Amino acid sequence: MVQWDLRRIASRLLFIGLGIQFWASPVSAMPEFARKYSLSCAACHAAFPRLNKFGEHFRDSNMRLPNWKDNTVKTGDERLALPPYPPLAVRAQAYVQARDGRSIDPLTGVSENASTDFQSPYLIKLLSSAPLSDHISYYFYGILAEKGGNGQVIVEDAWFRHDDIFGSGVGMMLGQFQVSDLMFARETRLSFQDFMAYRMAGITYDRGVLFDRGLGPIDLALGLVNGNGIEDNLNINSPGYRRPDKMFDNDNSKTLFGRIGGELGPVRLGLFGLSGKQRNATGAAGLDSGSRNTDKRAYGLDLSGVIAGKAYWFGQYLWNEWDGFLSQGRNYQWQGGFLGLDYIANDRWAFSALYNYADAGDLANTDTIYEGIDINSLSLTASYYFMRNVKGVAEANIDFLDEQSRTGSYYTGHLSKENYILFGFDAAF
């Protein structure tokens, strides 16, 4: 069993000193900004979607330039700031893969596989953002198709942000966002492979509020979210009659999270903490969500830096505690993280390496799907930019874990290798 005393002390100190940070809201590739301000994508992106220093400044300025009003409709009303046209952009991805991975039913072991797979379209995304007043901006995107999910629309990021509540210098964001964006935005990664620890820890999309402020060299952030993601909505019922409104949360608890960060010489570093509830896992192979609320905590350390303006390195490690998640009275601890490097060779070529690691810890050998938290892989990516906003992508993923055999009643664990080679296109316009 991992000892957590130092991490508990650090997390308590974090929350005691935690105020509110200057929110590093993610900006996925958004050519609408280039159209609005007549700028090249290269002004904000070292290589899209990776932000450069100016892009980070634009993001931190509530996603606007000082002359943002110059491009609004001249209505003669100083209290109305309308963009001259609906501010929209599109991002599209298409790939073909050769891979070892299989789709395995954890109950029956029935598997399906395709050694080659045309994944086109992989993603079609509609984005929009604009300043609405001197201090309020909005941002959202809807996914029209992702990972074969045609016939449905999913809205992920969708929020309003005020950058100076009551003249206090405190910013506030309200809406849907990724908790993990406090560290590294998944939307701006160069690799096709994801930051897997964020997904496994369940700290991606949620609904809530985030307050932020910069205090000299220190950045502080503190937020509250429902803690149940962005998929649930529940009918409000009076006996014998259904109300038209909905609840988005499914219990009375909220998840508290925050980060304190700053720079130490050339290195950016941050401490992250989260405390909340999640429903227990139950049923065969742990596939079902139970009705019992269980405690969930996460502690993280993130580091990043830039070398010679060309090499961007970054790393994240997370320690997780899921108390009573599978069985009451037993605490489950697991850990994981990633380490990445993006090298922008020139205007045409960018190269990336992303190492993902996770140890299922106390969730190992539980005969549940959570044995699958284990990961040990390296992804190598080459991106060739036909234009600033159109790139070809080639990526290989190397799975270092051994393929396992079934050890319990169900088909769980690392039953197939996850090596793949991928080619495709990624464009924003």
N, C-alpha and C positions, 0 to 999 in steps of 0.2 A: 504494500500500500504506500502510495506516495505521501510524503510528509508535506503539509501545507502551511506550517506556522508562519514562515517568512512571507509567504504570499498573502496570507490573511492580514498580517500586520501592514503590508504595503497597500493592500486594497482599502483598509480602514483609513490609513493616512491619506490615501487618494481622495476618498469621499469627504473626509473632514475638511481638506483644503480645497475641495472642488467648488468652483464657482461656475463660470460660464465662458466658453471659448469662441473664438472667431471661427465660425463653421466653414469647413472646407467642402462646400457642396460640390458634387460631381458635375462636370459638364461633359456629357457624351458628345461625340463629334457633331457639331451644330453649325452647318454652313449658313444658317439664317443669320448668324452674327456677322459673317463675312459679307453677306449681301447688305445688311443694315448699315454697316460702317465702311463699306467699300475697302475691305482689307483682305489680304490673302490668308488662307488657312494657316500658312507658315507663321503668321504673326502670333498665334496662340499655341500652336502645336509644334513640338520638336519633330514629331512624325505622328500623324493622327492615329489614334486618339490621345496619345501621350502629350500632356501639357508641358510647355516650356515656362520660363519664369514670368513672361508677360501674360501667358494664359492663366497662370495661378493668380496674378494680380487682378486680371479681369474677373475671374471667379470670386475672388475675395472682395471685389468692389460691387457685390450684389449683381454680377453679370451685366455690367453696363460700362460705357465710357462717359466721361463728363459731358460730352455733347449729345447725349442720347435724345434730348428733346428736339434737336434739329431735324430729326427724321419723323416726327409725329405730324398728324394732320393739323393744319392751321384752322381751327374752329373759332378762334377769337375768345375762347373760354380757357382761362388759365388753370381752371380746375378740371380740365379734361385732357388727357394725354393718350391719344389713340394712334397705334401704328397705322401706316397708310394701307396696309394689306394684312391679311392673316399671316402671322409669322410662323411658317411651317418649314420643316426640313424632313428628309427621309434618310434612313440608313438601311442598307440591304446587304445580306451576306448569302453566299452560296458555296457549297463545298462538295468534294467527293473524298471518301475515306476508304482506306484499307485497314482492317482492324481485327484483333483477336477477340474482342469482347463479345459476350453473349447475353441475351435476355433470359434470366432463369427465374422460374416460378419458385418462391421459397417454400411453398407447401408441397408441391408435387415433383419438383425438380425438372419439369418439362422445360426445355430450352429452345430458343430460336437464335439463329445467327446468320449474318450476311458478311462474308469476308470482304466484299466491296459494297459500298453504299453511296448512292447519289443523294446528297442532303441539300436539295435545292428546291425552293428557297429554305435556307436555314433560319433566317430572320428577316422580317420586314418591319421597320419601326417608324412611326410618325412622331416627330418631336415638335415642341413649341415652347417659346419663352420670350418674354418682353418685360421691360420696366413698366409699371402702372402708375407710379408716382415717384416723388423724390426719394422715397425710402422703401417702396414695396415692389417686388418682382415676383413673377410666377415662373414655374417650369413644370412641364409634364411630358411624358411620352407614352404612347400606346403601342403595343405590339400586335400587328395584324396577323402575323404568322411566326411561330418560333418552334423549332425542333419538331416539325411535322404537325403542329397544332393548328391546321387550317380550319376555318369556319368559326373561329373565336377571336375575340379582342380582349387583351389583358392590359390594364393600366398599371404600371409599376411606380416609377417616380411621379409624384404629383403633389406640389406644395406651393404655398405662399411664403415669402420671407420678408420681414421688416428688419432693416439693419440698424435701427436706433430707437428702440422702444422708449417713449416718453423722454427722449433726449438724454438717455442714460448711457449711451454707447453700447447697450446690450442689444444683440440681435436675437430674433425669434423666427423659427421656422415651424410651420404647422402643415401637416399633411402626411403623405406616404413618402418614405425615404429608407435608405439602407443604414442601419445602425453601424455596420462595418465601414461606411464611408468616412467615419471619423478618422480611420487609419489610412486605408487605401481603397480608392474607388474601383470596383470591379469593371465599371463601364469604360474606364480609360486604359485598361491593360492592353498590351500589344499581342499577347498570346491568345490563342483560341482556348487553351486549357484554363480552367477557372482557378481562383484562390480557394481551394477546397476546404480549408479549415473554417472559413466563414460560413459556408453552406452547411457543413456538418454541425457547427455550433449553433445554428439557427439564429444568426445575428445579421441576416440580410434584411429583406423588406418587412416593414411594420408601419403602423399608423400611430402618430403621436406628435409631440412637440419637443423642440430642441432650443435651448437658450445658449448663447455664445458671446464671448468677449475676449479681446486681447488685452493683457495687462503687461505692457512692456515686452520683455522677451518671452513671456509665458502665454500660452494659449490654453484657455479653459473651456470646457463644454459640459453641459448637464442636460439630460433629456429624460422624458417619460414616454413609453409606448404601451399599447394594449398588451403586447406580449404574445399574441396569437396569430401574427402574420397579417396578410392582406386578403385572404380568401373568404373568411367567415363573414356572414351577415345573418342576423337572427330576427325572426318576426317578433314584434311586440304584440302580445295577446291580452285582451280582456276576456273574462269568461264568456264563451259563446260568440265572441266577435273578434275578428282579426283587424288590428290597426294597420294603417298604411305605412308607418314608419319602421325603421330597422335599427337594431343594435349591431355594432361591429365587434364589440368585446363580448367575451363569454364568461367573465367572472369579475369580481370586484377589485382584483389586484391589478397593479400596474408594474411594469418593468422599469427599473431605474438604471441608467447607464451614464457614463461620463468618461472624459479623457482629459489629462493634463499633459501638455507637450511644450517643446521648445527646441532650441538649437544649442548644441555643444560643439563649438568649432564648426567643422564642415558636416557634422552629423545632426540630422533631425531625429529626435526621439520622443516617445510618448508612452504613458501608462494608461491602460484602459481598464475599466471595471464595470461589471453588470450584475444586477441582482434582481430576480423576479421569480415568476412561477411558470410551470408548464404542466400540461396534462400527462399523466403517467402512460406508459406503453403497456398494452395488455393483449390478450388473444394469442393465437398461434403465431409463433415466430416474432411476437411483438408488433404485429402489423396494425393493430387497432389502437385508437386513442381512447383512454379510459376517462372516467369522470372525476378522478382524484387529482387535486392540484399538488404538485411537488416543487420543492425549492430548486432553483437553477441559478448558478453563479458562474461567472467567467472573469478571468484576469488576463491581461495581455500586455506585451511589450512590443513596440514597433520601432524600427530603425530605418533610416533612408539617407541618401546623399547623392551628390552629382560629382563626377570626376571629369574635369576638363571640358565641361559643357556637352559631352557626348555620351558618357556612360552613366546611366541612372540605375542605382542599386537600391534594393528595398528588402525588408524582412519583417516577418510577423510571427510571434509565438503566442499561443493561447493555452491556458490551463482551465479546465472545465470541471465543475462539480454538479452532478445531477442527483440530488438526495431522493431516495425512495423511488427512483424512476421506474424500475422494473418490479422490485419487491419492497414493501414497506419495511422500514427499519434498517435498510442497507443503503449506503451512499456509494455512488459510482463516480469515479474520477477518470478522466482521459485528457490527453493533450495532443497538440499538433500545431503546425504552422507552415510557412513557406518562405523561400528565399529566391529573389529574382534579380535579373540584370537585363536592362535594355541598352543596347549600344546603337546609337544613331551614326552610321558610318558616313553618310552623305545624303543629298536630297533624294536619292533613289533607293538606298538600301538601309534597312534596320534589322538588327539581329537580337533575339531575346532568348534567355534561358530561365526556366521556372522550375524550381524543385519543390514538390509538395510532400509533406510528411505528416502522418498522424498515427498515434498508438491508441487503440481502443481501450487500453488499460483494464479497468474493472468490468467493461462491457464485453471483453473477450470471453469466449467459451460460454456465453449465456444462451446459445441456441436461438438467437434473435437476429434480426436484420442489422442490429447495431454493431455486430461484429464487423460489418463492412466499413466502419469508420477507419479501419487500418488502411493506410496508403503510403507508398514509397515510390515516387515516380519523378522522372526528369523530362521536361518538355523543351525542345529546341525549335525555335521559330525563325524563319527568314521572311521578311516582308519587302516586296519590290513595289515602289510607288510609280505607277504609270502617270499619275497626276497627283497633286497634293491630296486630293480627296478620293482617289481610287488606287487600291493596292491589290497585288496578288500575294497570297499567303501560302507558305509551305511549312508544315509542322510535323515533327516526329515526337511521339511520346514513348518513353522507355519505362516499363513496369519492373521494378526490382523485387517485388514480392513473389514468392513461389506460389504456384497454383495449388490449392488445397483440395482435399477430399472432404466429403460430408462427415462430420463427427457426431452430430446429434440427430434429433428426430426430423429436423427441417434442413432445407438446403440454404444455408447461410454461410457467411464468411467469404473468403477470396477464392471463389470456385472457378474463376476464369481470369486469364491474363488480360491486361488493359493496354497492351501495345497498340499503337496506331500510327499511320502516316496519312496526312491530310493535305489537300490542295484546294485552293478556291480563291474567291474574290470577296473584298470588303469595300464598300463604297458609301459615301455620304454626299447628299446633294440637295 
